[in-house]
């Protein structure tokens, strides 16, 4: 029995925020079994969420791996992301490995909580994969103390999805919205609303995904480079992001939503002109077939006054972790042979599911070069692959969700005018320092 470091991680209410996508996952549980021999059979259990994305990707990887490994049975168990987090915490704090999987999918924003709190719970994959084989910004969340634990998976690289027909009605072209800053985004949004009556975007004020996107575009985060110390008060990029976020609401270009369904419905119904978020939203945008040919994707806007902000960022993303339990060697081989190295598999993942991986060797190829008629013939995945290489690296650290639990209330105070931006930043900093000692 392993003696895990018994530190209970908080299960934040924000675990299912839509910007953590790639994705939120459902509440049902389903198990699928791979083929295996009758004797000396090896068995691997994998936990993940989202049947249309992560589970679908696992099934493709399992199918391909089984061709050369008929003696391995792979059990894929679907749970909501929040349930996985809770079960991992409960199991690891109990001091026993009973009931834990061989492989688990963990969101990049919370990976360091597990790696630093339970350093002996996960298998060091340094002998199986190399961090430099993946997008640079994925190395920080998936490694700890000089060891590479995670197998980087999907890219949360962002795009600025825009309705070209609404642009034209307002007198704009795609060039007018390419490589712009957020101030220009707001002004264009005003003109689009005047011309079409449509809001520029939809937002849940309690979801801070847009703030994360703005921060990472400037190479900044809620925490300092140590991944522990709150970095709110005095953070110029954070101040500009807050001011820009409020300016969107003040400009009356935001259609409010309160959950994922309303978020998706806002653009599928044609009520908003754009969706600036992670590339995992592509299948949801394409779900409304009647809008085919009316969308394009350009680089995400940047902060105007923060000198190092660029037109590239990230929203969400997750990675695979092999747990230090019986069967770990078979699990490590499965992961390394598929998601850790198989460029051909990633071509299938992209063409069949829409999964944009972060393996550098798979960042090109036929699947990336296919024009997408829904997006006017644009080769959107080739563009996303290029932007992935530009995403600034930040240290998500230990407390992303703990700080957002504090910040979400303070942002409401800012949006309703009861506090100014400096008070919000100072109060959030003070609360975070007190809570995270």
FIKOL-647813 format. One record per residue (C-alpha): residue in one letter; x, y, z. Coordinates in steps of 0.1 Angstrom, whole numbers, padded with zeros to 4 digits, always signed. Layout:
AXYZ...
***
This chain:
X+0000+0000+0000X+0013+0034-0009X+0014+0061+0018X+0002+0092-0001X+0007+0127+0012X-0026+0133+0028X-0035+0168+0018X-0072+0173+0008X-0075+0195-0022X-0106+0218-0023X-0132+0208-0048X-0140+0242-0061X-0175+0250-0072X-0160+0264-0104X-0148+0230-0115X-0173+0228-0142X-0169+0263-0156X-0173+0263-0193X-0139+0278-0200X-0123+0247-0185X-0136+0229-0215X-0124+0203-0236X-0146+0198-0215X-0171+0196-0187X-0183+0160-0191X-0216+0145-0182X-0228+0128-0150X-0233+0093-0164X-0209+0064-0161X-0201+0040-0190X-0175+0013-0193X-0163-0002-0225X-0140-0032-0226X-0112-0040-0251X-0103-0074-0263X-0078-0095-0244X-0064-0130-0242X-0077-0157-0219X-0044-0160-0200X-0018-0136-0188X-0042-0108-0196X-0032-0073-0187X-0059-0048-0177X-0059-0010-0178X-0086+0012-0164X-0088+0048-0176X-0109+0076-0161X-0120+0106-0183X-0149+0129-0190X-0168+0140-0221X-0180+0112-0243X-0178+0132-0275X-0142+0143-0270X-0120+0126-0245X-0138+0093-0244X-0141+0092-0281X-0103+0099-0283X-0096+0071-0259X-0117+0046-0280X-0097+0055-0311X-0064+0050-0292X-0077+0017-0277X-0087+0004-0311X-0053+0011-0326X-0033-0002-0296X-0053-0034-0295X-0041-0044-0330X-0006-0051-0317X-0016-0058-0280X-0044-0083-0280X-0035-0094-0245X-0044-0060-0230X-0079-0051-0219X-0086-0014-0217X-0116-0003-0196X-0127+0032-0202X-0148+0047-0174X-0166+0080-0180X-0173+0104-0151X-0179+0141-0148X-0147+0160-0142X-0158+0171-0107X-0165+0135-0098X-0130+0124-0109X-0114+0152-0088X-0134+0141-0058X-0127+0104-0062X-0090+0110-0066X-0089+0132-0035X-0109+0106-0015X-0088+0077-0027X-0054+0094-0023X-0063+0107+0012X-0074+0073+0023X-0039+0059+0019X-0049+0030-0003X-0048+0025-0041X-0079+0004-0041X-0104+0017-0066X-0081+0041-0083X-0075+0038-0121X-0043+0031-0140X-0047+0063-0161X-0066+0095-0153X-0073+0127-0173X-0066+0158-0153X-0073+0194-0164X-0041+0215-0168X-0054+0242-0144X-0055+0218-0115X-0027+0193-0124X-0001+0209-0100X-0025+0205-0071X-0023+0167-0075X+0014+0165-0085X+0026+0186-0056X+0002+0172-0030X+0006+0136-0040X+0041+0133-0056X+0043+0095-0052X+0008+0089-0066X+0018+0092-0102X+0043+0074-0124X+0072+0095-0137X+0069+0093-0174X+0103+0108-0182X+0116+0074-0195X+0087+0072-0219X+0081+0107-0233X+0100+0140-0237X+0084+0173-0227X+0101+0190-0257X+0081+0168-0281X+0050+0187-0271X+0038+0224-0272X+0061+0244-0250X+0033+0258-0228X+0021+0223-0218X+0054+0215-0200X+0047+0236-0169X+0014+0221-0158X+0025+0185-0165X+0059+0183-0148X+0071+0187-0113X+0105+0187-0096X+0123+0180-0128X+0101+0150-0137X+0076+0147-0165X+0045+0131-0152X+0018+0141-0176X+0013+0130-0212X+0002+0164-0227X-0030+0159-0246X-0053+0185-0262X-0046+0221-0270X-0068+0248-0255X-0054+0273-0281X-0079+0301-0286X-0095+0315-0316X-0118+0345-0324X-0148+0328-0341X-0167+0355-0360X-0198+0356-0382X-0186+0370-0415X-0222+0379-0426X-0226+0401-0396X-0192+0417-0402X-0202+0425-0438X-0235+0441-0427X-0215+0464-0404X-0191+0473-0432X-0161+0452-0420X-0139+0425-0436X-0119+0397-0420X-0088+0419-0423X-0105+0444-0400X-0107+0418-0372X-0074+0401-0376X-0047+0407-0350X-0067+0434-0332X-0067+0444-0296X-0097+0441-0272X-0105+0478-0274X-0109+0474-0312X-0130+0443-0305X-0154+0464-0284X-0157+0492-0310X-0164+0467-0338X-0189+0450-0315X-0207+0483-0311X-0209+0488-0349X-0221+0452-0354X-0249+0457-0329X-0259+0490-0345X-0261+0473-0379X-0276+0439-0370X-0291+0442-0335X-0269+0413-0324X-0246+0412-0294X-0209+0407-0300X-0205+0378-0276X-0221+0359-0248X-0208+0358-0212X-0216+0343-0179X-0204+0370-0155X-0195+0343-0130X-0172+0325-0155X-0138+0341-0157X-0125+0322-0187X-0122+0354-0208X-0100+0370-0180X-0077+0339-0181X-0074+0342-0219X-0064+0379-0216X-0039+0372-0188X-0022+0343-0206X-0019+0363-0238X+0004+0386-0218X+0023+0358-0201X+0007+0366-0168X-0015+0346-0143X-0032+0348-0110X+0000+0336-0094X+0036+0346-0097X+0062+0324-0114X+0065+0303-0082X+0030+0291-0088X+0020+0298-0052X+0021+0335-0045X-0010+0355-0055X-0002+0380-0083X-0033+0403-0083X-0025+0436-0067X-0001+0456-0088X-0004+0433-0118X-0007+0457-0148X-0019+0430-0172X-0046+0419-0147X-0058+0454-0142X-0061+0460-0180X-0079+0426-0183X-0104+0436-0156X-0110+0470-0171X-0115+0455-0206X-0139+0429-0193X-0160+0456-0176X-0158+0478-0208X-0175+0450-0227X-0205+0450-0204X-0206+0488-0203X-0206+0489-0241X-0238+0467-0241X-0223+0442-0265X-0227+0412-0242X-0256+0387-0242X-0257+0372-0207X-0259+0335-0201X-0259+0314-0169X-0248+0279-0181X-0233+0259-0209X-0266+0253-0227X-0273+0290-0229X-0238+0297-0240X-0240+0274-0269X-0276+0285-0277X-0265+0321-0280X-0243+0315-0311X-0262+0285-0325X-0294+0307-0326X-0275+0336-0343X-0279+0359-0313X-0242+0368-0311X-0216+0377-0337X-0185+0361-0322X-0172+0335-0298X-0136+0342-0285X-0126+0310-0268X-0107+0277-0270X-0107+0256-0301X-0127+0229-0284X-0158+0250-0292X-0155+0241-0329X-0179+0211-0328X-0205+0232-0310X-0203+0260-0335X-0206+0236-0364X-0236+0219-0347X-0259+0245-0364X-0256+0233-0400X-0277+0262-0413X-0248+0286-0405X-0223+0268-0427X-0202+0293-0447X-0210+0321-0423X-0181+0317-0399X-0144+0323-0399X-0117+0321-0372X-0090+0347-0367X-0064+0351-0339X-0077+0360-0304X-0075+0398-0296X-0047+0410-0274X-0045+0436-0246X-0039+0470-0259X-0017+0486-0233X+0002+0456-0220X+0033+0456-0241X+0040+0418-0242X+0004+0408-0249X+0001+0389-0282X-0027+0375-0304X-0024+0340-0290X-0036+0324-0258X-0051+0293-0242X-0083+0283-0226X-0087+0249-0210X-0069+0217-0220X-0060+0186-0201X-0034+0158-0200X-0031+0121-0191X-0015+0107-0160X-0004+0071-0152X-0010+0063-0116X+0016+0045-0094X-0005+0014-0089X-0004-0022-0101X-0005-0024-0139X+0014+0009-0143X+0039-0005-0168X+0012-0017-0192X-0006+0017-0187X+0026+0036-0194X+0032+0017-0226X-0004+0023-0238X-0001+0060-0231X+0034+0064-0246X+0026+0044-0277X-0006+0063-0285X-0011+0099-0271X+0026+0102-0263X+0041+0096-0298X+0016+0084-0325X+0013+0112-0351X-0009+0091-0372X-0034+0087-0343X-0035+0124-0339X-0045+0128-0376X-0074+0105-0369X-0083+0123-0337X-0084+0156-0356X-0103+0144-0387X-0128+0122-0368X-0134+0140-0336X-0118+0175-0339X-0092+0169-0312X-0063+0193-0317X-0033+0177-0299X-0001+0192-0287X+0024+0166-0300X+0047+0187-0322X+0052+0158-0347X+0015+0158-0353X+0011+0195-0358X+0008+0191-0396X-0003+0167-0422X-0033+0160-0444X-0059+0164-0416X-0046+0199-0408X-0047+0210-0445X-0083+0201-0452X-0104+0232-0459X-0135+0234-0438X-0165+0245-0458X-0184+0255-0426X-0157+0281-0421X-0158+0293-0458X-0131+0268-0469X-0106+0281-0443X-0080+0256-0431X-0088+0263-0395X-0067+0235-0380X-0036+0246-0397X-0042+0280-0382X-0048+0266-0348X-0016+0245-0350X+0003+0277-0358X-0012+0296-0329X-0005+0267-0306X+0032+0273-0310X+0028+0310-0300X+0009+0305-0267X+0028+0322-0239X+0039+0298-0211X+0026+0306-0176X+0027+0287-0143X-0010+0278-0135X+0003+0267-0101X-0017+0254-0072X-0045+0279-0067X-0063+0288-0099X-0098+0278-0087X-0092+0289-0051X-0085+0324-0064X-0114+0324-0088X-0137+0315-0060X-0126+0348-0044X-0124+0367-0076X-0158+0359-0090X-0176+0377-0061X-0152+0407-0064X-0157+0409-0102X-0195+0412-0096X-0188+0441-0072X-0167+0457-0100X-0193+0452-0127X-0221+0466-0106X-0200+0497-0096X-0198+0490-0059X-0160+0488-0061X-0134+0503-0083X-0108+0482-0100X-0080+0489-0075X-0102+0480-0046X-0111+0447-0063X-0075+0438-0070X-0063+0448-0035X-0092+0430-0017X-0087+0398-0039X-0050+0399-0031X-0056+0402+0006X-0082+0374+0007X-0060+0351-0014X-0030+0357+0008X-0050+0350+0040X-0067+0319+0026X-0036+0304+0009X-0011+0306+0037
***
